[in-house]
């Protein structure tokens, strides 16, 4: 691959006193990629009423007044990346063989521009070549209908897809006969859904944006809002202005949680900003379960409990309290890397607060014991009565823009019976009941020869998944891979023997499918559902919408089976919304509500303090206190994003909040570990992960960067380090890859 990191520089990290600079950089980048006219059109409507919902993170929009620039720096980057004027068509693929493209970096691949033509790599060919839409649809139908079993196909979804596309997609997969519907939730917040379903009966957070504004304590665990959810910082700023305190818990001190300079305000533009975190706990990776058991223990000893709520609305309290009656302080300190006095100070913050919101992200969910840790968040929230209370609750912060909406629409390999029953009653066929493959099981199915057709609705599955080399080999073994995409990525070059690239409209582009202006809907991190409508001219005349492409594939595969009106769905998305209203729980009157401006999905624990668990109450749970250990001379690696990145999409090679410029192959490591291991700041090493299977997984030539991180814990960017995460290293119960706990050793390059 080209050495894009040859110019890598390490300097002092920029603080978050950069409101004006961030705006200027965003606008300059947008104009360079899209031109002035498209920049104004797209950014002016971004996150506005009847505008475009940002395709970046799933942070909610304000319900009332919205700023004229209701977007963040990274949202502007996402829009610019989608709207760039450069295009990738047949001439490009004629110049570049698949082997040539495979030798390029992920950043280079996506940087080439928007895909504009349906393309096919036929079995044995070394180049992609053009194909008509009708021929492409027929090719997919031919492969699917030739399978010995529907379960030999997998239908993957990224969090970018609209609710309408997701509903049609799961309907097609189940009418075809499988629940093999892996999605990006499997890789990120699956642990959250698993824990919350068991404890409160709903796999979603229990707060609204207004609850964050009204909280007097906000706990932010395992999350870097400044890079991953920048608009969250505005909510934290509002809460701080009204007297809230913020407790941040993270191995790395992240600039955005220390001080926020809101570019929408004069104070932020001047670089003064707002100090955010009142206390930062620099916890060791995976120390969170021990920390929250210790906090629960301290709160119990202080007599901090909402007894009325516990007795009326929960079960399991006595067993949990008994479990935490005594706690091994030395074990907690060893697990967390924190002094007991620091933990007591954090517990004091909770004990003195009346309205607490618990926020978390993938720093929590991607550990072996992630589900147990999230259950411990719930235990403490139940103890203090912080669910179903204004200004309080549970706030898992989702990453991709509509990942929560896709799950609501039925994108799940383990659908509940009530959903399948309503699907049966609406469409007149019996959906499959056996659970399908999640993301990890999908890779194993292709690796082991049990599956042969892979269809991806967006995303970059090969780069996003753990154990990259195993995943890539599994995809190459497929008889057919189908990628519905806006841009070129790694999954197009690590593809099946026959491979299709089907170019789709971006969210900012006008959709005139069926000869009418269409709009789609999405659901944000706090269960608010609203419409999104693009206005820009599409990147090419052959582009089709996600809905149109999926309906074309379904028609070519199933024909008139079950009488499902695929062509009618593509002509008018309102027909899809009518069916959503009759099938999806909580979406009664969906079309009418969207036409009236949107709505918030029901959430019994939030709305009425009722819990749809088997017990009919909130559930306290007991988990063993664990201390994860590593062999001598080894380190724990967590993968993370740079500031110039969203998921696997790398916008640029800088991470100014960590002082990295013009490169990405870096490892953040403490001074103590450098000294103990005999390395120096700036040394170049290979990262080698260690797992029980004895397989050597290596990521070559990373530069060591001395950083303020706990001893024994290092960090590096993904997807470059995804090859180090073993496929079988998964969170218990949820199956999420353990990308925040990878045991590695450092080796000097050969």
N, C-alpha and C positions, 0 to 999 in steps of 0.2 A: 504494500500500500504506500501511497505517497506520504512522506514524512511531514505531515502538517504540524507536528510538534517541534520541528527543528528550530523554530524561532521562539520557543517557549521562554517566557520571562516571569520571574517571581518578584513582586514588589510589595510594598505595604498595602494591606487591604484598605479599600475606600470605606469610609463610614457611610451611614445612610443619610448624611447631610448632602444630598445630591438631588433634591427635588427638581430644580430647574435643569440640571444636566441630564437627568433621566428623561424628562420631557423632550429636551432638544435632541438627544440621541434617538429616541423613539421616532420622532417626526422626521428626522433626517433619514433614518433607515427606511421608513415607510415611503417617503418621496422617491428615494433611490430605486426601490423595488417596484412600486406601483405607479409612480407619477403623481403629480399634484392633484389632478382631478379625482382619481380613484381614491387617493388618500383622504381627501376631504369627505367624499361620499361615504366611505366605509367607516371612518373613525367617528364621523358626526352621528351616525346611526347606531354605533356599537353600544349594546346594553341599554338602549332607549326603548320607550314604549313603541310598539309596532316597528322595532328596528331589528338588528342582527344580534342574536345572543352570541357572546364571545365563545369561540371554539377552544379556548384555553381552559382554565380551571372552572370548577362548578360553584364558585362562591356566589351567593345570591345577590340580586339587584335590590336597591332600596325600593320600597313599595310606593313611597310618595314622591317628593321632589328628587330629581336626579340632576347631577352636575352635567354641564354641557360636554365635559370630557369624562364620561363615566367608564373609564377604562384605566388599566395600569400599564406600565412599561412593557411587561411581558405579553399582555393582551394585544398591544399594538404590534409587537413582534409577530405574534401568531397571525394577525390579520395581514401583515405585510408579506409573510412567508406564503400564505395561501394566495394572495393577490398578485404575486410577482408576475412581471410581464414576460419573462423568458419561458419558452415552451419546449417540451420534449415530445417529438413526433417521430414518424417513420424514418426520416433522414437521420435523426440522432441514432436510432437503433441500427440502422444500416452501417453507420460508422463504427459503432461500438459492439463488439461481441459480448456475450454474457461473461466470458472469462475476463475480458477487459474490465467490465463493470464490477465484477467481483473483487478486482484488485484495488478498487477505489475505497476511500473512507465513506462512512455513513454521511458525514457532513457534505462531502462532495456530491454524493448521489442526490440528496434532496435539494441541494443548491442549484441543480441544473435547470429546474423550472417545472411548470405544470404539465402533467400528462394530458394529451389532447386526442389520441386515437386509440381505439381498441387494438391490442397487440397480442400475438400468440407466439410462443416458442413451441414448435412441433417436436415430437419425440425424435431425438437425435440431432436436431438443429443446433447451431451455435449462435444464432441471432434470433431476436424477436422480429416478427414481420406483421404487417397490417392484417386485420381480419374485420369483416363486417359485423355489425351488432347481431344480426339474425344468425349468422354462422357461429358466432361466439356462444349465443344462448343455446343453439342446437348442440354444440359440442359439450357444454356442461350437462344438458339433459341426457345426451347419449352416455356419458360416463356414469352419471348417477343411476340411470335406469339399468345399466349393465352390472351393477354391484350385486353380490350374493345376498347382502343384507343392508338395510338402511344404516345400520350402525357402523358400516365401513366408511361413512362420510362424517366429517366434522364441520360445523358452521360457527366460525369464530367472529366475535364482535368487539370492536374497540369502543371506547366511551364517546366517540365523536358522533355516532349515528343518532338520528332524530328518533323521537318516539314512534312516528309513523313508520319509518324504515325498520325499527326494531320489532314492532308488532307484526309487520308483514313477514319479516325474516323468520321469527320464531313460528309463525303460522305455517310458513312453507316447510320448515324443518320438521315440524310435528305432523303435518299432512303427508310429508314424505315418509315419516315413520321413525324418527329418532329424537332423543333428547340430548344429543351431542351438541350442546350450545355453550362451549367455553367462552369466556370473555375476560376483559382486562381486570374485572373485579377479582377474579381468581388470583391475580398477581399482587393486588394491593389491599383492598379493604374487605376481603372475604372473611378475615378473622373478626372484623367488626360485626358483620352481619351475623356470623355464627354465635358470637358472644351475646349480642343484643337480643336475638331471637330467643335464646334460652332464658335470659334474665328479665327482659321487659316485654317480650312477645312481638316486638317490631324491630326489624333489622336496620333501622334508620335512626338518626339523631332525633332528639326530642326538643330542640330549640328552634326559635325563629331569630331573624336578624335583630329584631327589637329586644329579645332576651339578652343578647350580648351587650347591647347598648345600656341595658338596665342593671346588669350584673354589678356586684361590688367586689367580686374576685373572679378572675378568669385564669384557669390553669391551662397552659399550653405544653403538651407532652409530645416529644418525638416529632416535632414539626418545625419547619423553617418557612413561615409565611412570607418573608421578604422576597424569596425567590419563587416559591411554589404557589402561593395564594396571596399575591400582593395587595389585593383590595381588602383582604381581611384586616390589614393594618389600619385602614380607615375606621373600621368598627372598633378596634382596640383603642384608637385615638379618641373616639367619641366616648367610650366607656371611661377612659382615664380622665377626660375632661370633667366627667360627672362624679369623679371620686373613686373609681374602681382601682383595685390593685391587680397586678399581673404576676403570676408565678410561672417562670419558664423552666422547663426540665429537658435538657438536651446535652449530648456529649460535646457538641461544638457550640461556642458562643456565636450566634448568628446575628449579623448586623441589624437586620430588620426588627428583631425583638428588643434590641438595646435602645435604638432611637429611630423614630420615623419622621421623615420630612415629607409631608403631604404636598405633592406638586399641584394640587388643586387649590391650595391656599397660599396667601402671600407669605405667611410665616415659613411654610415649607419651602417655597421658592427661594427664600432668603437664606435657607440652610440652617435655620435654628431648630425647627422640628420639636417633637414631643418625646421625652424619655418614656419608654414603655415598661420593660420588665423591672419590677421592684425587687425581685430576687431571682437569681439564676442558679439552678442546681446543675453543675457539670457532672452528670451521672455517667457511670460506666455503661457501655452498651449492654443491654439486657438486664440492667439493674432495676427496672421499673416495677416488676412484680414485688420484689423485696421492699422497695420504697413504699409502695402503697399498702402493703400489709403492715409495715411499721407505722405509717400514718393512721391507718385504721385502728391499730393497737393504741396509739397515743390519744386518739379522739375518744375511744371507749374509756380509757382511764380518766380522761377529763370530764366524762359524763356528757359529752356532746352527742345527743341523739334526739331525733324527733320521734318520741315514743308513740304519740298518737298515730302518726303515719305508719310507723313500723307495725303496730298492732292491727291497724285497719286494712293495710294495703300490701303487706309483704309476708313471705314465709322464709324459714331457714335462718332467722336471725340468731337464735340461741346457739346453733351449731357453729355459725361463723364467729360469733363473739367468743365462744369457748376455744375455738381454734387459735384466736389471736390473744387470748388472755395472757399468755406468756410468749415472749418472742426473743430469739437469740440475737442480741445486739451485734455481737462480733460477726455473725453470719450476714446480717443486713449491711453492715459497714463494708464487709468484703465484697458483697454482691454489687453494691451501689458505688463504692469508692468515695462515699460521703461520710463526714463525721456525724456522730449522733446528734450533736448540737445543731447541725444544719437541718437535719430531718425534723427535729423538734421545732425549729423556727418555721419550717414549712407547715407543719401541723398547726402551729399557732395561727397562721394566716387562714387556714380553713376553719379553725374553731371560732374565730372572731367574725366570720363572714355570714351574712344572712342570705345572700343570693350568689350561688357559685355555678359557673359554667365550666365543664371539663371538655377541653378540645384535645384532639390527637390526630396523628396521621401515620405515615408508613414507618416512622421511627419506632412505632409501637407494634404495628400489625405484621411486620416481616421478621418475626422471631419464632422459634419453636414453641414457646409458651405464650404466644401473643393472645390467644383466646383467654387464657387464665388471667393475663394482665388486664385485659379490658373488662373481664368480669369483676376484677378488683376495683376498677374505676366505678363500676355500677354499685358494688357493695358500699363504698364510701358515700356515693350519691344517695342511695337508699337510706343509709344510716342517718344522714342529715336532712332527709326529705326534700332533696334537690331535683326531683322529677315531677313535672306537672305543676310547677310553681313559676310565676312570672320572674324573669331575670335569672333563671337557673335551668340546668339540664345537661344533657349529654350532646356533644357536638363533634362527631367524627367529620373531619374535613376531607371531602372527596377530591380527587385530582382532576380527572378528565371531565369535560363540560357536561356530558349527559350520561355518565356511567350509572348514576342512580336511576335515571329515567329508563335506561335500557333494562335494568333489572325489574323495575315496576311493570314494564311491558312484556315480561316473560322470558327475557334472555337469562336463562339459568338452567344448568344441567340437572338441578334437583327441584323441579317445580312442585308447588303444593297442590294437593288434590283439588282444592276448591277452584284453582285457576284452570286446571285441566277439565274439570267438570263444566265450567262455564264455556270453555272453548268448544267442547263437545256439543253442548246445547245450542250454541250459536251457529256452528258450521256443519253439524251433522256427521262428524266422523269421530271415531274413538282415538284420542291421542295416545301415544305410547306412555306407559306408566313407569317403566324401569328408569332409574337414574342414568344419565349419560356421563360423558367424559368431561372433567374440568380441564384446565389448560395443561397441567402436568400429565394427566392420564392421556390427553390427546397426543402429546409427544411420544409417550410410551407406546400407544396404539400404532402409530406410524413406524416407530423404530422397530417394533416387533412384528410388523407385517400384518396387523389386524385392521388396518384402515388404508385407504388409497385415494380418497378425494378430500381436499381441504379447500374450503371457501372462506375468505376473510372479508368481512364488511369493515373496511378501514383498518388502521393500525399497521404495525410492523412487527408481526408475531415473532419472527426469528430473532430480531434484536431485543425485543422486550422480554423474552422468556429466559429463564435460568438455563445454565449448562449449554451455552450457545452452540458449541460444536456438535453436541448430541442433537439439539433441536434442528440445526441446519441439515445434518445428515438425514434426520427423520423426514424433513420436508423434501429433500432431494429424492427420497425413495418413493414419494407419492406418484401415482399414475397421473394425477391432475391437481394442480393448485390454481386457485382463482383469487386474484387480489382486486378488490374494488377500492380504488385509490385516487388521490389527487396528485401525489408526487412519487417519484422513484425512491425506493428504499431497499434495504438489505433483503427483504422477503421476496423481491422480484428477481434477485440473482441467485438466491439459495432456494430454488423453486423445483417443482415436480418435473417429471420427464416431459409432460405436456403442461404448459403454463400459460395462463391468461392474465393480462393486465386490462382491467375495465375502468376507464377514466370517468370520474364522477364530478359533479358540480361541487364547488366549495360552498360553505354556508353563507358567504357574503355575496354569492352570485344569484342573479335572478333566475328563478325556476319557472319556466313556462310549459312544463309538462302538461299534455292534454290540451294545449292551446289556451291555457288560462294561467294567471299568476298564482302560484301556489305558495303556501307557507307551511312550516313545520312547527312542532312543539318540542319542548325539553323540560326536564325537571332538575332543579338545582340541589345543592347539598342540604337544604332545609325544607325539601319537599314542595317548594313552590313550582307550579307548572305554568308555562306561558308560551306564547308564540314567538317565532323568529322568521324574519323575511329578508332575504338578500335583495340587493338592488343593482349590483354591478353587472356589467356585460360578461358572460362566461368566457373563460380562457380560450375556448375553441367551439366551433359550431357542432361538433360531434359529441360533446359532453352530454351525459344523461344524469338525472338525479338518482340518488340511492334507491328511492322507491321504484322508479321506472326500471332500473337495472334488475332489482330483485323480482319484480313482477314479471319481467321478461324471462328470467331464469325459471321461475315457478311455472309459467305457462308452457315453456319448452319442455319441462320435466314432467309435470303432472297433467297438462292439458285441462280437460273439463272435469277431472276427478273431484268429486264432492261438490261440484258446482260453485267453487270459490271464484268470485269475479275479479281475477287478477287485472284484466284490462281496465275494468271499472275503477279499481283502486288507484291505478296509475293515472287515470284521467282526472280524478278529483279526490284529493286527500281527505276531504270532508267525509267521504264514505268510510275511510279508515277510522277517522275519529269517532264516527257513529258506532262502529263495531268495538272500538276501545271502550267506549262508555258502557257497552253491554257485557264486556268480558272481564275487564281489569278491575279487581276490587278497589273501591275508593274513587273510581272514575265515573260514577253515574252522571249522565248529562255532560259528558266530556266536551263534545263539540260546542254545546251552548255555553258552557263555562269559558271555553277558550275565546269564543266570539265576544264574551262580555269582559275580556281582559285577563283571564286566567284565574287560578285558584290554588289553594294549598291542600295537598293530600291529607286525609284524616290520619291522626296519630293518637290512639286512645290514651297512652300514658301521658302525653303532652296535653291533650284536650280535656280529659276528664279523670285523670289519675286512675284509669282502669287498665288492666294488664291482660292482653290476650295470650297468656301462657297457659299450659295445661292446668296449672294450679289456680289460674284466675287472679294471680297476684304477682307483684314483683318478687324475684327470687334471689335471696342471698346464696352465694355459692362458696364452697371451701376448696382451696387449691393449695398444694404443698409449696412451701417456700423453697425455691431452688437457688443455688449459686452455680452458674455456668463457669466451668474452668477450662483452661487451655494448657497444653504442654509447655514446658520451659522453652524459651526462645521463639515462641509463636505469638502471634497477634490476632486480635479480632478485627476483621474488616467490615465496615458498613459501606454500602454503595449509596450514592446520593447524586443529586443534580447540580450542575453549575447554574449560575445566574443567566447564562446565555442559552438556555435549554428548556424544552418542555417535553416531558416523557422521553421518548427516544429521539425526538427531533432536536438537533443541535443547530441553533441559529447562528452562532459564532463561537470563537475559540477563546473568549475572555470570561473571567469570573471576577469582576472587579471588587465584589464584596469580600473575596478571599485573597485578592492580590495576584491573581493568575491572569497572564496575558499571552495570547497567541499559542495556546496549547492546552491539552486536556489530560495527558498521561502523567498525572501527579498523584502522590500519596501524601496525605496530611498525617503527620506523626509527631509525637511529643518529643521534647528535648531529652527527657529521661530515657525513652526507648532508643533514641539515636545513640546515646552514650552507652547504654547497656548492651546493645547489639553491635557496637563497633562501626556504626555508620555516621556520616556527616550530612548536614543539610546540603542538598544539591546532588548527592550521590544518585546514580542510576541503578535500579534493581529490577529483577523479575519478581512478580508475585506468584507464588505457588500455593494453591489451596490444598488442604488435607481433609480427607473424608474416609469413612470406614471402608469404602470399596477399594481403596488403594490406587485409584486412577490418578495420574498426574494431570492436573489442570493448571495451565500456566498462562499468565498475561505478561507480555514482555515489555521491558524498557520503560519503567515508570520512574519519574524523578521524585526523590524524597523532599518534602517541604516541611520544615519545622513549623508546628502549629499548636495552638492552645487546645489540646485534646487530652482526655485522661490517659494515663499510662496504661499501656496494653491495648489501646483502641486506636485504630487507624481508619481513614476514610479515603475513598476515591470515587471518581465519577462512573456511572453506568451510561451507556451499555458496554463501555470498554471492559468493565470488570464482571459483566454477567457470565463470561465463560468460566469464572471461578466458583460459581454457585452450583453445587451438585443438584441434579434433578431430584434426587430422593431426599434432599434436605428441605423439609416442609414443616409448616406449623401444624401442631397437633389439632385435630378436629376440622380445621379449615382447609388444609392443604396448600396454603400460601407459601411460595418459595421464601427461604430465610435469608433474604438479601441483606439484612442488617446484622447477621451473625455468621461470618465466614472465617474459619480458622486458616490463617496463612503464615507462611514463612517468607522471608526476604532472601533472595539469592542474587549474587552478582552475575551479570550477564556473561555468557560464554564469550 
